[in-house]
């Protein structure tokens, strides 16, 4: 398995966790239009905040205080950001890429797409 990343906002003590977006590794975060839109939208809405990607592997903590364990107490605001992007017409919700039959509340991957591009036939 590759290295996964969360986007941490040290200033606001919150994070984006991409578990349900089908992206967490570097190439996925760059190549997945939904993940790129979520990241860009969040960063533009929080200009001036101390924000960085933090890996689940290397133990880095690029902030002036605390350590990597602090992120576990930060709330995940990914759904809030996604809902704003859906409401504002940047993303479209196409259901699920995966939905676990036994744990549908917690084990799923959303099918989020760029609403600005023509339908890709899916």
C-alpha positions, 0 to 999 in steps of 0.5 A, spaced: 500 500 500 502 507 498 502 513 503 496 516 504 495 523 506 490 528 510 490 535 509 491 538 516 489 545 518 493 547 524 490 554 525 483 551 525 484 544 528 481 541 523 482 536 517 480 533 511 480 526 510 479 523 503 477 516 505 470 516 502 472 520 496 476 514 492 483 518 493 488 519 499 495 517 496 499 523 492 497 521 485 490 520 487 489 526 490 492 530 484 488 526 479 482 525 482 478 531 480 473 531 486 479 531 491 483 536 487 476 541 487 475 539 495 483 541 496 483 547 492 476 550 495 478 548 502 485 552 501 482 558 498 476 558 503 482 558 508 487 563 506 492 565 511 491 558 515 497 554 516 495 548 512 499 542 510 498 535 507 500 530 513 502 522 511 500 516 515 507 513 514 512 518 515 511 521 522 512 528 519 508 534 523 510 541 519 507 545 524 510 549 530 507 546 535 504 539 537 505 532 534 502 528 529 498 525 534 494 531 535 490 530 528 486 524 531 483 530 535 481 534 529 474 534 526 473 531 519 470 537 515 470 533 508 463 532 508 462 540 510 466 542 504 463 537 499 456 539 501 458 546 499 461 544 493 455 540 491 450 546 493 455 551 489 455 547 483 462 545 482 461 538 484 455 533 482 453 527 486 453 520 482 451 516 488 457 511 490 462 507 487 462 502 492 457 501 498 458 495 503 452 491 504 454 490 511 456 497 513 453 502 508 454 507 514 461 507 514 464 503 508 463 507 502 466 511 496 462 516 493 462 518 486 463 525 486 464 528 479 466 535 476 460 539 474 463 543 470 465 538 465 461 534 460 458 528 462 463 522 460 458 517 459 457 514 466 
